[in-house]
Amino acid sequence: MKTVILPIILAHECSCVVAEGKKLVSTCFSCTSRLPLMPKTHEDELFEKSLSVLRHQAQTRMPQFSAGGFFTIDYSMLASMIGHLTANLIIILQFLQKQ
């Protein structure tokens, strides 16, 4: 039973992390657009600079999980696994019917 549930949990968690990474980028853009054009204090200027660095890091280092670079681990992996499993089951059933 663990072999069935573990890939589902793994794909879900990896997809959630990737979604949070994308949400962080959009949140940074949203916060940046709300800042005044001219910072009033030095702290405002530092905050704007920090937000810009965070946004840049979040864009360039978007999280993505892969299995050694062969395929990404997300919901598409589950669909692929189910497709391959179904195809193999059909082939096995065809061989069993011939016997």
Phi and psi in degrees as a GROMACS rama.xvg file:
@    title "Ramachandran Plot"
@    xaxis  label "Phi"
@    yaxis  label "Psi"
@TYPE xy
-63.2231  -33.5981  LYS-2
-69.3335  -19.0419  THR-3
-88.3313  -41.3688  VAL-4
-79.0861  -36.3716  ILE-5
-58.5316  -46.9298  LEU-6
-63.3265  -32.6427  PRO-7
-66.6149  -46.1007  ILE-8
-64.116  -43.3504  ILE-9
-61.422  -46.0905  LEU-10
-64.5734  -39.7761  ALA-11
-64.2789  -48.0429  HIS-12
-64.9477  -41.4329  GLU-13
-64.4651  -40.5733  CYS-14
-65.5009  -36.4839  SER-15
-65.8008  -40.3808  CYS-16
-64.7781  -42.5655  VAL-17
-63.8271  -40.929  VAL-18
-64.1644  -39.0369  ALA-19
-66.1941  -36.1107  GLU-20
-62.5351  -41.8945  GLY-21
-67.4836  -36.8353  LYS-22
-66.7087  -34.7964  LYS-23
-62.6357  -41.4402  LEU-24
-63.057  -45.6537  VAL-25
-67.6647  -33.6852  SER-26
-66.2912  -40.3126  THR-27
-63.1395  -42.4964  CYS-28
-62.7965  -41.5111  PHE-29
-63.6966  -44.2477  SER-30
-66.5598  -37.6038  CYS-31
-65.0354  -37.5547  THR-32
-70.5026  -21.5867  SER-33
-87.239  -10.434  ARG-34
-74.0558  149.002  LEU-35
-68.1175  152.478  PRO-36
-65.4362  -38.2657  LEU-37
-110.474  113.952  MET-38
-63.7612  138.845  PRO-39
-83.735  -37.6226  LYS-40
-126.292  172.438  THR-41
-65.7189  -34.8903  HIS-42
-64.8449  -38.7451  GLU-43
-62.7976  -40.7273  ASP-44
-65.4709  -42.3601  GLU-45
-65.0013  -39.2287  LEU-46
-63.8593  -42.9749  PHE-47
-63.6455  -41.5204  GLU-48
-65.4539  -43.7416  LYS-49
-63.8731  -40.423  SER-50
-65.1392  -37.667  LEU-51
-66.0326  -41.8753  SER-52
-65.6531  -42.7101  VAL-53
-61.7828  -43.8053  LEU-54
-61.9006  -43.5943  ARG-55
-63.763  -43.8417  HIS-56
-64.2739  -40.6969  GLN-57
-67.0358  -33.481  ALA-58
-74.0748  -42.3409  GLN-59
-82.5296  -23.3856  THR-60
-117.02  51.5565  ARG-61
-63.2172  128.089  MET-62
-67.4912  139.005  PRO-63
-153.012  132.3  GLN-64
-104.344  134.166  PHE-65
-138.95  161.93  SER-66
-97.1674  82.6766  ALA-67
66.0286  21.7036  GLY-68
83.4997  0.259228  GLY-69
-79.18  -42.1701  PHE-70
-155.348  154.866  PHE-71
-82.7265  147.757  THR-72
-98.8881  104.338  ILE-73
-160.594  -164.502  ASP-74
-65.5113  -27.8367  TYR-75
-66.0589  -28.6773  SER-76
-63.8912  -40.76  MET-77
-63.3914  -43.4531  LEU-78
-62.2531  -39.9789  ALA-79
-65.3143  -42.5511  SER-80
-63.2062  -42.5432  MET-81
-65.7915  -39.7855  ILE-82
-62.9792  -45.0952  GLY-83
-66.6382  -39.9761  HIS-84
-63.1177  -43.6814  LEU-85
-63.3328  -43.843  THR-86
-62.2925  -43.0994  ALA-87
-66.9862  -37.1123  ASN-88
-64.5847  -39.1488  LEU-89
-63.6761  -41.9898  ILE-90
-63.7379  -43.5692  ILE-91
-63.3289  -42.4575  ILE-92
-63.4903  -36.8836  LEU-93
-65.9123  -38.982  GLN-94
-67.9325  -37.585  PHE-95
-68.9529  -32.3769  LEU-96
-70.0203  -29.6951  GLN-97
-74.2217  -19.8227  LYS-98
